Amino acid sequence: MKTERISLIVGGLVAVLAAVGTAAPWLAPGGVDWTAAGELLVVGTTALFTLTALVWVVLTYVVGAGYEPPAPEYGPDEIQVRILTVDAESIVQSTVDSLPASFDEVHVVAETDIDVAGAAVHAVPDEFDCDAVRKGRAIEWARRNLETDREYVLYLDEDSLLESFDGLPGSDVVQLRERPRRTDSLFSYLADVYRMGVQIEQRAFARLSIPLFAWGGGIAVRREVEEAVTWDRETLVEDTAFVWAAAQELDDFTFDLATATCANEAPPSLTEILQQRRRWAAGNLDAATALPVHYQLLTRVRNYAWALSPVVTVVAVPLSVLGVGLVASGLFALASLALGALTAFWYLRGVVYYGRDKFSWALAVPLAPVVTVVHSMGTVAGILDPPRDFRVTKKTGK
């Protein structure tokens, strides 16, 4: 992560000095053509984001072409549900209430004793010790202490309301789909709509030897796989780290998407979404060190490109639209406009993913450049100032 941090800091300084050198050249340090340096920064960022976008297109429409989730094979009677929380009693109660009555083995794993109807509640003992931390520690405690003869363990976050469920396919790990619901912040919600559009690339993950990421809002793990791989590793992204370890340790590892969907909460404020994305970015970059070199490179470049993506949408695209050329070539303008169109497509694809009753949100597409900033600012923070501990995103219960 050190390389990414240094390059972001240097890039930020160049951008500031380029702006000063253009608007007030007498204030900028002499001896450097800061305007040219700024142009080089924008062009380089556009090229990097273009490469990342091309990888996304190949993953989504070539590798993932024609993917359909396998037919369900296992119903609620073959699944133990474990809901993770610190102490959000009322929010967890809503999650338990959202489960179909056919789920008859439901456990809540908390940091303190809480009262939840319809589930067995377990508080992780203070003296329990393992390599995993915070949420990962709670999951590892549950693995060691909650016995089950069910085929699968389904992990849900405290706010993951199960909107639909028709069973699980017979894969080692099954990723439930998510559909974040709006809470207090409009832009946090729009950023999650945008993320849903980008996240359709997940349909390619079943065809990769190692899925590029997983999320903990709703993920089912075959019991024997969980016992073989365990959650006992220090990480801020325990779900992705587990999947990466399983894919490398197990022969014939399988990963699929479910048709089931969780409605989790979009972060309630810009502060919360920044901290959430900060943890994701820092955790993924740290966990990626355990990947093969080519996967590690892909993961790190993608994170870095997403951190810089607002430079394209907020700077390069407007300049191209206004006809302000940064280089003596139409290629840059073409690339930046194509990326601007792709950004709008990601947002609109997210709207379509939500369904017909949310189509009115397509009217917010002019806000896409701002949405990309909201989506990416946490990635920048995660690279520049990675958190030292797991921070739970605040929930509202809406």
N, C-alpha and C positions, 0 to 999 in steps of 0.2 A: 504493500500500500504506500510505501515511502515514495516510490517513483511517481505515482499518481498525485500524491500530496504536493510534491515539489513542483510538478508541472502545472498543477492548478494554481498554485501561489504565483509562479512566474507568469502564467497566462493572465491572471488577474491584474498583476502589476503592469504588464504590457498594455492591457486594455485601458487601464486608468491613464497611463502615460500617453497612450495614443490619443485618447479623448482630450487630454490637456494640451498635447502637442498640436492638435488640430484647432481647438477653440482658443487657446491662449499659448502660442508657441514660446513666448518669452518666459513662461513658468516651467517648461519642461527642460530636463537636463540636456545639454548640447551634445553634439557629436553623433547623434543617432537620428535617423529619419523615423520618428515615432509613428507618423501616418502610415508609412510603408510597413512598419512592424505590426501595426494594428490590422492592416489589410491581410498580411500573411497569417495572423492569428485567426481571423474570420474564415479565410479560405481553407486553412488547415483543419479547422473545426468542422467546416462543411464537408470536407472530404472524409473525415473520420466518421461523421454521422451518416454520410451517404453509404459508406461501407457497412456500417451496422444495420442500416435500413435494408440493404440488399440481402444481408444474412437473414434478417427477419422475413423478407419476402420468400426466400428459398425455403426456410424452415416451414413457413405457414402454407405456402401454395405448391411446393414441390415435395418436400419430405412428408408433410402432413396432409397432402392431397387425398381426399376420399376417406379420411379417418372417421370412423363412427365408434362410439363406446361399445365394447362387447356386451352381449346380452347378460342381464343380471343372473347370477347363479345362487347367491346367498341372501336370504332374507333376514329380518330382525332376530329370528330365533337362533341365528348363527353368529350374532354380533353382540359384543359387550361395549357399551357406550361409556366413555370417560370424558368428563367435562372439566376443563382446567380453569381455575380462578385463584385470585388472592383472597378476596372476601366480599365479592359483589353478589350478595345474596339475592336481591330482587331481580337482577339481570340474569343470573343463573336460573332462577325460577322460571323466567320467561322461556329460556332455552329448553329446560326440561319439559315445560308445558307444550312446546312446539313439536315434541317427538310423538310419532304415532304410538298408540297404546300397545302395539305389538312389540315394542322394545321393552322387554321385561327385566333387563339387567343393566341398570343405569347407575353410574357412580360419579360423584363429584369429588374432585381432588383439589383441596384448598390449602391455604397457608394457615388459616385459623378456623375454628369451629363455626359453622354457619348452619342455619336451619333451612332445608330445601325439601319440599314435599315431593314424593314420587321418585326419590333417589337416595342411595346410601352415600353419606358424606364422610370423607376421610380428611383429616388434617395431617399434613406431612410433619412428622416429629422434628423438633429442632435439632436433635442429636443425629439425625440421619446424615451420613456423609458419603459423598461420591465425587467424581470428577465433574459431572454436569452441574450447572448453576441455574438458579431461579426456576424458570418454567421447565427446562430440561431436567433439573433435579427432581421436580414434582413428578414428571413423567417416568423417570427412572425409578423413583420410589414406588409408583403404581405398578410398574412392570414387575418389580420384585415381590410386592406384597398383595396385590389383588389377583387372586387365583381365578381362572376361568378355563372351561373346556370348549369355549366357543371358537370358531374358526378365525374370526376377526376381532380386532379391537378398533373401535371408531373413536378417534379423538376430535373433540369439538372445543373451540374457544368459548369463553363464557357468554359471548353475545351472538353466537352462530345459530340463528333460528332455522331449523330444518324446514324449508318450504316444500320440498318434494322428495320422495324416496320410494324407489321401486326395486331396491336390492343392489348388491355389489357384484361386479364381474369377478372371476376367479384369478385375480392378479396378486402379486406380492404386496404391492402398494397401490391403493386406489385414491386418487385425488378427487374430492368433491368440488363441484363448481361453486363459485361465490357470486353474490349479487349485492354489493354494499348498498345499504339504505341511507338516506339523507338524515343527518342529525342537525347540528347547529350551524355548520359552516357551508355556505353554498359552494365556495371554490374547492374545499376539500372533497365534497361530493362530486363535483365535475371532474376533479383529478382522478377519482376512482372510476368514473364512467370512462374516461380516457384510458385508464389502465386496463379496463375490461376489454377495450378494443385492441390494445396491444397484446393482451394475454391470450388471444385466440391462437397464438403460436403454440400453446400447450398441447394442441392436438398432434403436434409432431413429436412430443416427448416420448410417447410410447414406442416410437421407432428409432430412438437414439439409444446408444449403449448406456449413457448416463443422462437422465433428465436434467435440464438446465436449472430448474429450481422447483421447490414445492412450498406450499403454504400451510400453516397450522389451523386455519379456520375450520377445516373439516378434512381429515385425512384418515383413511382406514388402512391398517397394517395387519397382514396375516400373522397370527400369534406366533407361529414357529419362526417366522422371519424376525419378529421383534426380539425373541429370545436369542437368536443367533447374532444379531447385529448390536442390540442394546442401544440405549440413549445416553450412555455414560461417556460423554465427551464434552469438554468445555466449549461452548459456542453461544452466540446470540441468535442463531437461526437453526434451532434444533431440528426442525422438520426437513429443511434442505440438507443439512449436514447428515441426517439419518439416511435420506434417500441416496445421497452421494456415496456414503459408506456401504450401503446395501448393494448398490449397483456394482461396486468394485469387489466386494467380498463374496458375493453369491454367484454361483453359476446359473445361467438362464434366468437372471432377474427380470421380472416383468412389472411394468408400470402402466396404468391406464387411468383415463378420466371416467368419472361416474356421470350418470344422467342426473343424479341427486344434486340439489342446489341449497346452499346456505345463504341466508340473508343476514350478513354481519353489518356492524355499524361503520359508516365512513367516519374518520376522525372528526371530532366536534369543533376543531379550531385549526388555524394555520400552524400554531405552535405544536399541536399534537401530531399533525400530519408530517411536519418537519422531523419531529423526534422519531416517529414510526419509520419513515423512509431512511433516516439516518442510521437506525439500528439495522434495517435490512441491508443497506449498502455496506456498512462496516462488517456486519456478520458474514455476508456472502464473500466479500473480498478475503476475509481471514480464513473462512472455511475452504475457500478455493485452493489454498496451498496444499491440500491433500489430494487434489485432482491430478490426472495426467497432464503433462505440459500443454498439449494442444487445447484441452478443455479449460485449463487454468487461464491460458491466453485469451480464449474466447470470452470467458466470464469477466475477466478484468477489463478487456477492451469495451465490452458492452456496458459495464457499469460506468466507465469513464466517459463513453460517448453519451449516455443518458444524462450524466452530470452536465455536460457541455451543450446539450441539445437546445436550451433556450437561446444560446448565441445565434443559432441558425434561425429560429422562429422570431426572435425579437430584433435581431440586427440584420442578418443576411437577407431574409425574405423581404422585409420592408424596403431595404436599399435596392433590391432587384426590381421590386414593383415600381419604385419611384424612378428607376432608370439610372441610379447612381452606381456606376460600375466600379468594382474594386480591382478588377484585373482586366487586361485587354483581351478578353475572350468572352464569348457568349456562353461558354460551357459552365462557368460559375453561376450565371444567372439562371440557366436551365436547371442546374442541380439544386439550387436553393429553392426555386419555385416548385420543383418536383417534391422536395422535402416538405415544403409548406402544404402542398396538396395531400401528401401522405399523413401529415399531422392532423389535418382536418378529417381525413378518412378514418384514422384511428379513433378520433372522438366520435364520429358518426357511427362507426362500427360498434362502438360501445353502446350508443343509444339503441341501435337495432338489437343488440344482445339483450338489453333490458326488456324489450317487447313493445308491442303496439301501444300500450297505455302510457309509455314514456316517450313517445315520438316527439312530443312538444319540446323536449329538451334539445332537439336538433337546432332550434332557433338560437341556441347559445354557441353555435360553432364559431362565430366571430371572436369569441373569447378564447379560442384554442391557444393562441400564443401565451396568454396569461396562465392558462391551465397547465401548459408545459413547464412554466416556471414553478408553479406550485408543486407539480409532480416531481420535479428534479431537484428542488432546493435541498431536500433532505439527503439526496445522494451526494451533493457537494459537501454538506456538513459531515456526512459519514466518512468521507475521504479525508477532509481537512481535520476533523476533530472526532475520531471514532469514540463512541461511548464505552465506558469501562464496565458497565453493568446492564442487565436487561431492564428496560423501562416499559411498564405496562401502559398501553394507550388508554387514556381515560374513556369511559363509557358513559352514556347518558340514559340508557334504558328506553330510548325512543324507537 
